[in-house]
């Protein structure tokens, strides 16, 4: 196929860019579109504080008048400084056509090189704090909220265009069963003995709670591969968008002597309702999603972090135990994602709760010609 790759600049082209995955993969039962409001918030240059430190370009591949692929590239100054010279690429979608894939990747890599980047990492949409990773195992089950899905052939397209695997991320799944497993209960008891207290998120002091959790978030993940510090403004922007779908039973804060030392964030899996709404909030998508919130039986554990000074004290076990006890009978299944594939401590901890890996995503890197 001969295709042309052009920047998506007009409002109509931006809508085409947003909707292209549905055109390509909407008939696959595992596909879930990105919620249009989430895409709009991410790309809002005026409202989203991320764009104060970043710039991006998006492209569409065309076969005549038919869009056949898309990609985006971003120079995020925080990533560029944390991993010197690194930019990101994301929003990659196309059919099983190596020529189209190569044209898209070439456009993104060429633009990043002109922005002064010497390396590119992806897929990131556009940061590690957003949706990330190429699915390489676990294609037959639908994705849970805010995780990525792609057809199996994407892996060959990426690797055939010169990308090398940099890090694997796992999703672990299992039932939420009655009672805390005995070994996990012992670890949780140790945490209580050391003075750790766990409480639900206080929605009445939402802004203050977000600020305290933000401090833990940056400190707890500072040594993790791929972590890039996030500003309070960005963290609060994301939290504000999440607030309408938060279940207080799924957010737990760990304190020691009044200081926040850890937290757990879970989200109800609203993806079935998002799929039924076609990714649209209007005119009736919002109603389907709110209705689904009450009926949802599945959970995604998005983050579980403890500051370094309080690790190995059972804090993680106490957070999980108290949260799962609070939601017992309300939910019956959970996925914890993402977990670095070489993070044996976290994987062993999740195994205590009978959560076992069942999906794998991969982040790739590519050196850019100087």
N, C-alpha and C positions, 0 to 999 in steps of 0.2 A: 504494500500500500504506500502510495506517495501522500505525505501529509505536510501541512504547514503548521508551524507552531507560532502563535501570536499572543501577545500579552492580553489578559482579560481586563479591559479598562472601563468599558461602558457599564451602565446599570444592567442592561440586558445580558452582557457577557458575564458579569458577576453572578447573576442568577443561574446562567448556564453552568458556570463553574461550580456553584453550590449543588446543583441538581444532577450533575453528570453521573455520580455513583448510582443513583436510582435508575437512570436510563440504562446503565450497563449491567447492574446486578440486582435490580429490584425484584426479579422473578425468583431469585434464590431464596429458599425459606430461611436461611441463616442471616440474610442481609437485614440490617437496621440502619435507616438513614440518620444522619446527624440532624438534631433538632434545629430548625431554621433560626430560632431565637438564640441558640448557643452559637451558631455560626456568625450571626449578626453581632453578638456581643464580642466575640473574638476579633472580628475584623473592624470593629468600630474605632477608627483612629482618634476620634474626639473623646470618647468616654473611657476606653480601655487604657489604663496607665502603662501597659506593656509597650505601647507604641512610642512612648517618650524615649525609649532606649533602643528601639528596633526599627528596621525598615524591611519591606518585603516586596516581592513581585510574584504575580500569578500568571500562568499561561494556560491556554487551551490549544489542543492539537485538532486540526480540522482536516477532514477528507471532503473537499468541496465545501458544501454548506452544512455538513454533518459533523458535530463535535465527537471526537473519538478518544480523547484523553485530556488529562489535566495534571498540573504540578504546581507547587509553590516553592519559593526559596526565601530565606530570611537571614539577615545579619542582625543577630541579637547581641548587643554589646556585652551583656553579662556572660553569655556563652563564649563569645570571642575572647574575653579576658580570662575566664576560668579554664578553658582548654584553648590555649593560644592559637589564634588564627582560624578557629572553627566556626563555620556557619551551619545552617540547618536546611533540610528540604523535607517537604511533607505534602499532604493532599494529592499524593500520586494515585491516579486511577487510569486504567486503559484496558482495552481488550487484550487477548493473547496474541500480541503482535510486537515482536522484538524491535521492528523498525520504528514504530510509534514510541515505544518505551525509550529507545536510545535518543530519539529526537527531543523528547521531553527532558530526559536527564541532562542532555547536552546543553539545553537552554538554561536549566537551573544552575548547572556547574559553571557555565560561562558567565552568568550574571554574578554569581558569588565570587568568582575570581576577580571580576572587575570591582567588586566591593572590598577587595583586599584580603579575602579569605584564602587560606592555603589548604584547608581540609573541610569536608562537609560530612555531617552526621544526619542520619534519618532512618526511617520516617519519624519526624517530629512535627506536630501541628500546633505551634511552632516550637514549643519548649517541652522539656521533660515533665513539666507540671500539667501539660495538656495531654490529649491522646497521643500515644507514642507506640512504636514498634510494628513490625510486620509479622502477621500471624504465620507461623511455620508448622505448627502442630495443633490439632483440635478444631478442624474445619466444620465438623458436622453439627456442633451445638451452637446455637445463636450466642452472640456476644452479650454480656451484661452491660449495665449502664457505664458509659464513658470508657469503654474498651474498644479496640479496633477488630474488625473482621475484614478479610480479603480472600479472594479465590486462591487455591493452591498454586496456580501458575505464576503468581506474582514473584515468588521466590526465585524462579528461574529468570524472570525478567531483570530483577535487581542484580543477581549474581552474574548474569550474562553481560551486564553493562558495566562491569568492573567494580562492583561493591563487594566489600569483605565484611564478614560478621565481626562485630565489636563486642557485643554483650547480649546475652539471652535473658529474658524476663519470663517468669512463670505465673500461671494462675492455678491456685489450689482450690479444690471444691470438696464439699461434704455436707452431710445433714446437720441441722441444728437439733440435737437430741436433748432429752431431759437430763438435767443434772450435769455437773462438771466432772469430767474424767478424773479418776483418783489422783494420778500423778500431777495433773494440772492444778487440782485443788491443793495439793501440798505446796506447790510453788506460790500459789495465791496466798496461802496461810503465812508463808514466810514474809511476803510483802506486807501483810497486815501487821505482823509482829514488829516490823521495822518502822512502823508508823505511816505507811502509805495508805491514803484514803482515796477512794474513787467515787466520783459523783457525776450526774448527768450534766449536760450543757445547760447553762442558765440563759434561756432565750430572752429573758427580761433585761439582761446585760450583754446583749449579743455583741456589740462592738468591742467592749472590753474583753470578752471571752475570746474573740477572734484575735485581738492583739496579743494575748497571752499564749494562745496556741501557736501563733505565727513564730514567736520566739523559740518555742520548742521545735517547731517544724524545721527551721533553719539549723538549729544546733544538733538535732537528732540525726539529720541526714547529711551533715557536712562532710563526712568521710565516705559516703556512698558514691560508687561510680556513677558518673553522669549528673550528679546533683549540682544545680546552679542556684545560688542564693536568690530568693524572691523578696521583693520589697513588700512592706506592709500594705501599701496602696494596692498592689496587684493581688496580694493574698485576700484583702478585704473585698476587692471587686469580685473575685471568684466566689467568696463566701456569701456575698449578698445574692448572687444568682442562684446559689444552692439552697438558700434559706427556705424558699417555699416548699421544697421537697424533703427537707430534713425531718427525720423521725428522732425525737430526743432520746429514745431508747437505744439508738444506734450511735450516739456520740457520747463518749465517756472521757472524763478528765481525771488524771491522777495527780494528787498533790502530796507534798511532804512539807510539814511545818508551814503550810499556807502558800508554798511556791508550787507552780505547775511544773511537773517533771515528766509528764507523758500524756498522750491522748490516743484515742481510737476513733476513727471516723468510718462509719458505714452508711451506705445509701440503699434505699429500696430499689430493686431492679425494675425501673419503669420502661425498659426497652420494649416489652410486648405492646404497651399502649402507644409508644412512639412509632413503632412499625405500623400499627393499625391506623394511626393518624397521618401516615406518610411523611412524618417529620415536621408537620405543620401545626402551629398552635391555633391558627384561625382557619375556619370559623368554629370548629368543634373539637380541635385537638386538645385544647386546654381541659375541656370537660372529660374527655377520655382519660387523660393523664391523671387528673385529680381523682376520678373514679377508680382508676387502677391502683392509686396510692393506697386506698383502703383495702383492696383485695390482694395486694401483692404478697407473695409468700417467699420471695427470693431476695437475698441481700448481697451486696458487694462490700467487702471490707476494703476500703480504699487506702487507708493509712493507719499504721500502728507504730508509734515512735516514742522512744524514751531517751532522755538526755543521757550522754555517756556516763555521768557521775552516778546514775541510778540504775544502770544495767546490771544484770546478774543478781537482781534482788527479788525477782518474781513479779515485777511491775506489769510486764506484758501479759502474764498469766492472769493477774488480777483484773486487768482491763477487759480481756476477753471473757473471763468468767462472769463478771458482773453485767457486762453487756448482754451476753447470751442468756443469762438468767432473766434479765429484764424483758427480753423479747420472746421468751419461751412460749410457744403456743401461737405467737403472732406470725412468726416466720419459721420455715422448716428446712431451708437450704441456703448455703452461703458460698461465695467465691471470694478468696483473698487474692488481690492482684493490684499492682504487679510486685513480685518478689524477685530480686536478682537471683539467677540460677545458681550462683556460687555462695549465696547467703545461707549457709548450712544452719546457723543458729536460728534464724527465723523459720526456715523450713521444718526444723526439728520441733520448734515451738508449735507451729501450726499442726504438725502431726499429732500432738497431744490431744487436739480437738478433732481428730479424724479428718483433717483437711489434707488431701493428697493432690499433687500436681496432675493436671489434665490438659493444660494448654500452654503453649510456648510462643512467645513473640521474640523477634530478633531486631536489634538495632545495628545498622551498618555504618561504615565509614568509607570515605574515598579521598585520596589525596588529589589535589588540584594542580594542574600544570602551572609552573611559574611563568 
